Amino acid sequence: MARAAFFSAVFSVVVVTIVGCDTGMPASLPAGTNLSAPDGIDPQNPNIERSTKIVDFTKVRSIRLELPVGRVSVTQSDGQTTATLRVAEIITREGFNVEQLTDLLNQTRVTAERAFVDDERLDVEATIAPELSDEDVLFDVRLVVPTGANLEVLVGNGPVEVVDLTGSVEIRTDNGAVDVKNVQGDVTAKTTQRAISIQDVAGDVSADTTEADIDLRLDPGLDGRISASTTTGQIRLMVPKTTAARVMLLSESGVVTANLNGFAVTDISTSAGFLEGVLNGGGGAIELKSLTGEISFLGM
């Protein structure tokens, strides 16, 4: 172990082969789902229907968005008084004629309504025709809100994007990439087998995936908390050189690289695949863990 009162160095310990991973959506949305096309059932693709809803957002403090399979995008656009919900519904199961597809699409929809238990919560959820299973329908959902609100997104399978939002964000999906940018609030993101990218967040951050990479560019602020974990993927974190936190980097059989130039570092400890220390006197906490992937830490 090595210790120093003030320390600036680059660490590199234990080499490992990184396993690659595919970060695309497992069930790709067809090109015909273009949300800029007119509303209604697509005459060229009768298995696709698009719709646009204007949603009253008065006094909404939280949003809960739940889908079985599909893609979700949420963003904030100040200056409006209502929210806009744009949806494409795609029946992927084959064997239906046009009349049957029309009937199934008429029974399949995404609604946005106030929660029965909380009038200040907007629930966005899917209803699927009884003849179809969750795997028979893909949804492409774009929600634009006029003001900040806390957001919870639950997707059974598919990618999630959140951009320019004021409020806390919680994302839980399987087999879907997660992309978060410019959020004023805490962020929690959990997925499997797909990458997570979180940038420019003012709040605590927790990111967890398996067999995929995690990319973070954050400014945790005073007493901020950052945690990230994966199995065979890489974790890359960039924070300002003014960040004050206790840092712990652990890769059980991988590479740990930390460029600490510009930080005042105390209580430094290193070993194979491990680094721990206090940056700029501490206050917050940073914890990055990977089983076999590389972990890199860099000041900016």
Secondary structure, DSSP 4 states (H G I P E B T S, - for coil): ----SS---EEEE---PPPP---S-SSPPPGGG-TTSPSEE-SS-TTEEEEEEEEE-TT--EEEEEEEEEEEEEEE-TT-SEEEEEEEEEE------HHHHHHHHHH-EEEEEE-SS-TTEEEEEEE--TTS-GGGEEEEEEEEESS--EEEEEEEES-EEEEEEES-EEEEESS--EEEEEEES-EEEE-SSS-EEEEEE-S-EEEE-SSS-EEEE----TT-EEEEEESSS-EEEEE-TT--EEEEEEETTS-EEEE-TTS-EEEEEEETTEEEEEETT--EEEEEEESSS-EEEEE-
